[in-house]
Amino acid sequence: MDILKLILPHFNHWGYYLLFLMTFLETSAFLGLLVPGESVVVIAGLLAARGTLDLGDAIWVASLGAIFGDTTGYFIGRRFGEGFFLKYGRRFFFNKEYLDDTKLFFEKHGGKTVFLGRFMSWLRAFAPVVAGISKMNYPRFLFFNVAGGIVWAVVFTLLGYFVGNSWEMIRGYLGRFAVFAFICSAVAVFLYFFLTKRRRLIREKTGWIDGQLSSRMPGTWAFIKARFSAGEWYGVSLTTGILLLVFTLYSFGEIVEDLVDKETLFYLDFRIQHFMERIITPDATGLMVDVTNFGGVYLVAFVAGAAALYLLHKRRWWELFTLFWVVGGETMLFLLKHLFQRPRPTGQLVAAYGYSFPSGHAFFAVAVYGFLIYLTWKLTNNGALKLTIFTASILLILLIGISRIYLNVHWLTDVLGGYAAGFSWLAFCVIMANTIKQYYKKSP
């Protein structure tokens, strides 16, 4: 402890240089597998929780280090090519197998590899180099590089920050969580490699099963297959929509059951509330107020209005019809609030009125931003735009929910209930609108 007291004061200046260096080296050529940049970012978040570093400064320094590191790897790969890395890369664990795996991943996912690779340790070291070797268009590379670097820095810095503020609470659960995470990760990796290596065998087996079922029960099997056929609304699209609706309704029912019967989630409400009380700071409170005000009602209303004007301009009447139904969820929300009549928490940091469950901010964040994701996926083939809209929407949905809990105007179950109810309402509106659309298209 005496050593830490001696060292930590110097980190408020030199810590930023070290953070930049480590995040830079982690994604630059050759050294990516040797430098624990991700761990350093989490540690920076921990130091920010202790007041040694500033949280905002730690995030942008880590982002810059990651972006410049990727850029360096890109230009080295573009300048020297694959042969150079195969000749000298072995000294730094940069072998042909890693390079080939990254090239295959790059060919399959394109520019998204640069973004996705930021969250995968082996891919993080090789994706920028392969992008350079492949002579990927630099502005396109820069877009995914900046997006991935910022999201990565924000996620892992905040992870360290919140862990640092809640260490006593999570210390008792860390062992079990680590074992659970390890088992899940091991199973996921095993299934990925098992299915990938046996893809051809699986295709042959499924073909044989398809033939057997088609001959023995042609009518029933044809109906089942039609429910999973791509290209038509009554196929896999409708099946997926119904499954999502059932899942979200079931989730909402489980949340309500825990709330009414005072089970696990009900008691977790109080633990999360106490946790939030311990991490309250003036800067964080100001940020959360901005998120819950501007990022909540006003931004949701702006996004819905902009989407309506766009659909009106493009004459996309069915999508506009769907949007009006989504926004009309205010009536459903009103009924749910008055059905449960749950009081809000006391000691609110901002003024809030009405009943607490489910959270209206969470409900409309999921409904409107979820519709924006649906609309983007349906109307455009631009992969970069899809990824941007999806990432930004998910981050806003999460931040809005967190802000309501942080400001103590909602319980955790209020936000989870709002998420589940909002997703259910969105799925119902999309299913209803598309089913009516198909009915009118087929009717004479």
N, C-alpha and C positions, 0 to 999 in steps of 0.2 A: 504493500500500500504506500510506503514511503517513496518507493521508486516511481509509482504511478503519479503521486502528488508532485514529484520533481519533473516528470516528463510531460504530463498532460497540459500544463500551462503553455508550453511551446507549440502545441498543436494548433492553437488559435491563429497561428501565422503560417508555420511550415506545413501544417496538416493539409492545406489546400494544394500545395505544390506536390506533396506525396500522393494525394488522391488523384490529381491530374496525371501524374507520371504512371501510376499503376493502371489506371483505366486506359491510358494511351497505349501502354505496352501490351495489355491483354489482347487487344484486337489488331495490333500491328503484326507484320509478317514475322514468322519464326518463333516469336516469344509468347504467342497467345496461349499455348498449353502450359507454360511455365509460371505465368504470373496470375495470382489469385485476385483478379480485379473485382469480381463480384463480391467476394468476402470483404474487400477493402471498402466498397460502397456501403455495405451493411454496417461495417464498423464506423464509417463516417456518420451514418444515421444515429448510431449509439452515442457517439461523441456529441452530436447535435442535441440529443436528449439530455445530456449532462451539462449543456451550455458551453462546451469547449469550442464547437463549431456552430456556425449559423446554418440553419436547415436549408434556407433558400440558396445560400452560396454553395453549400455542399452539393445540391442538386445540379446547379448549372455548371459547376466545375467538373463533376462526374460526366455530365452530358457532353461537354466540350472535349474531355479526354477521350471518350468513346468515339465521338464523331471524327476527331482528328486521327485517332488510331486506325479506324476503318479506312479513312481516306488515304493514309500512308500505305496500308496494305493493298488498296486498290491500285495506286499508281506504281507500286513496286511490281505487282503482278502484270500490269499493262506494259511496263517498260521491259522487264526481263523475260516474261513468258514462262511456260510450264517447265521447260528444260532446266532452267536455272534452279528452280525449287527442287526438282528431282535430284539434281546433282549435289546441292549444298544443304537441302532441308533436313536430311537425315540426322544431322548433328543436333537438330532442335526438335526431333520427333515429328518432323514434317514429312511423312512417308507417302508413297504412292497410293496406298489404300485409302487413307484419309482424303487425299486429293480427289480420287475417283468417286468416292461416296458423295463428296460435296458437289462435284460436277453433275452427278445424277440427280441430286436434290435440286440443284440450280436449274437443270433442264426441265424438271417437272414443275417447279414452282416459280421460276423466273425471278423477277425483281423482289418478290415477297421473301425470297431466301435471305436477303440482306436484313430485312426486318425480323423475320422469324429466327434467324441465326443468332440474333442478339440474346435470345433466351435459351440457347442450347450450347453448352460449353465447347464441344468439339467443332460445331459449325461456326461458332463465333470467331474462332481463330482462322478459319479457312474461307468463309464466304466472301470477304472483301477481296482476297487474293484471286479467287476463282472469277469473281466479277471483273477484275482487271484483266486476267488472262483471256476471258471471253470477250473483252473489249465492249463491255456493257456501256450504253450511253451514260455519260457522267451525270448530267442533270437528273436522270431517272435514278441512278445509284444514290445521288446526294439526297433525293427526296426520302427514299426508304432508310438511308443511313441516319438522317436527322431524326426522322420519326421514331426509329428503333432506339437510337441513343437516348432520346429524351424520355420515352416511356420506360425504358430499362432503368435509367438513373432515378426517376421518380419512384418507381415501384420498390426498388431495393433500398433506397435511402429512407423512404417512409417506413419500410419494414423494420429497419434498424432503429428508427426513431421511436416507433410505437413499442417495439420490444424493450427498448431502454426505459420507457416510461411505465412499463407494466411487468417488469421482470419478476417481481414477487408473486404476481398473480399467475403467471404462466409457468413458473419454475416447477411447480408440482405436476404440470401436465406435459412438460417438454419431453420426458423420456418416452411416454406412451405415444405422443404425437410423432416423435422421430421414428419409432418402430413402425407405426402405421404408415407413415410417408415412405419409408424404405420398402415395405412390402408392396405397397401400391405401385411404386416406381419400378420395382423389380418385375412385377407381374406385367406392367405395361410394356417394358422393354422386351420381355420374353415373348409376349403376344405379337409385338410388332415384327420381330425377326422370324418368329415361327410362321406367321401368315405370309410374310414377304417371300421366304424361301420356298414355301409350299403353295404359292399362288396358282401355278399350273395344275398341280394335283387337286387343289380345292375346286378349280374351275371344272375339271373333268368329273369330279364326284358330284358337284351340283348339277351338271348337265345330265348325268345318269339318273339322279333323283328326279329331276324335272321330267325326263322321259317316262319313268315309271309311274309317276303321279298323273301325268297327262293321259296315259293309256288306261289307268285303272279308275280314275275319277275325273274325266275330262271337263265336265261342266263346273264342278266345284273348284277344281284347280285353276281353270281358266279365269274364274271370278276372282280368286285370291291373287293370281298373278297380275290381273288388271289393276288391282288396288296398289300395286307397286311399279306400274309401268310409268316411264318418264314421258314428258311431253304434253300430257293432257291433265286438266284440273282434277278429273275424277280418278286419276291414278295415284302416283306417289305423293303429289302435292296435297290432295285432300286427306290421304292417309296420315301424312306427317302433321298436317294441321290439326286433325282430330286427336292424334296422340299427344301433341303439345297441349291442346286444350284440356284433355283428361288429366295429364300430368300436373298442370298448373292448378286445376280445380282440386285435385287430390292434395297438392301441397298446401293450398289455402285451407282446406279442411283440416289438415294435420296441425297447422298453426293455430286455427280456431280451437281445436280440441285441447292443445296444450294450454292455451290461454284460459279456456273455460274450466278445465279440470285442474288448473294450476300445476302443470307438470314441468318438464325440463326447460322449455323456452320461457315460461313464465318467470322462473327463478333466475334464468340467465339475463333477463331484462335488468334486474337489480345489480348483477355483477358488472354488466356492461356500463350501467349508469355510474357505478362507483369508479370503474376504470376511467371513464371519460372525465370525471371530476378531478382525477389525479394528473391528467395531461393538459388541463386548461391553461393556456397562456394568452396574453393580450393579442399577440400576432396571429396565433391560430384562431382565436375567436373572431378577429376581424376578417380573416380569410373565409371562415365558415359562414359568417353573416353575408358576405358578398355572394358566396355560392348559393345559399338558401334563398336569397332575394333575387339577384340577377340570374343565377344559374337555375333557379327554380321556376317560379311562375312566369316571369317576364320572358326568359329565354324560350321556355316551352311554348308560350303564346306566339312569340316571334317565329319560331321554327314552324309551328302549325300554320300560321298565316302565310309565311313564305312558300310552304309546300302547297297550300291551297291556290295561291296565285300562279305558281308554276304549272300545276295540273290544269288550272283554268285556261292558261295560255296555250298549253299543249293539247287541250281538249281531251284529256284523259278523264272522262266522266265517271267511269266505274271506280277508279282510284280516288277521285274527289268524293264520291259517294261513301267510300270506305273511311276516308278521313273524317267526314262529318259524323259518322257513327262513332268513330274513336273518340272524338272530342265530346260527343254526347254522353260519354261515360260519366260525366258530372252527376247525372241523375242516379246512376248505379252507385257511385261513391256516396252520395247523400243518403241513400237507403241503407247502405252497409253501416255507415257511421251511426245512424239513428237506431239501427237494429242492435248494435253492441253497446253503444253509449258508454264507451270507456273514457274515464277522465284522463287528462294529460298529466305528465309528471309535474311535480312542484319544483320551484327554483329555476324557472326558465330563463335563458340568457337573452331571448327576444320575445316579443309579445306574440302569442298564438291563441286562437279562439276556436271554440267548437270541440267536438269529440275527437278522440285521439286515434282510434282504430277503424279502418286502416289509414295509413298516411296518404293524404291527397297528393303531396309532392312526389312521393315514390310512385304512386299509381299513375300519374300523368307523365312522369319521366319515362317510365317503361313503355306506356302506351304510345306516346308521341315519338320518342326517339326510336322505339322499336319499329314503329310504322315507317320512320325515315330509313332505317336499315332495310326493311322490306321493299320500300319503294326504290331504293338505290339498286338493290340486287335484281329487281324486276325490270328496270328501265335502262340500265347501262351495262356495258361490257367492260368498262374501264376498271381494271384491277386495282390501280392505285387509288381511285376515288372510292371504290368499295371498301378497301382497307382503311382509308382515312375516316370515312363516315362511321364504319363499324367501331373502330378504336375510340374515336372521339365520343360517340354515343354511349358506349359502355362506361367510359371514364366519367362522363357527366352523370349517368344514372347512379353509379356508385358514390360519387362525391356528394350528390344531392341527398342520398340516403344517409351517408355518414354525417353530413352537416345537420340533419334534423335530430339525429341521436346526440351529437356533440352539443348542440344548443339546448338539449334537454326539453325539446318540445314534443318529442315522440320517444316511445320505447322501441327497443330492437324489434319486437314482434309487430309493432305498428308498421315499421318500414318493410319487414319481410312480408307481412300481409298485403301491404300496398303493392309491392313488387309482384306477388302471386296474382292478386286481383287484377292489376293492370295488364299483365301478360295474358291472363285468361280472357279479359275483355278484348284485347287486341286480336287474339287468335279467333275469338268468336266473330268479330267484325269482318276479318279477312275471309273466314270460311263462308259466312253468310253472303257477303258481297259477291264473291267469286262463284258460289253456287247459283245465286240468282242470275248472274251474268251468263253462265253456261246454259241455264234453263231458257233464257230468252234467245240465246243464239241458236239453240236447237229447235225451238218452237217455230212453226210455219208462220 
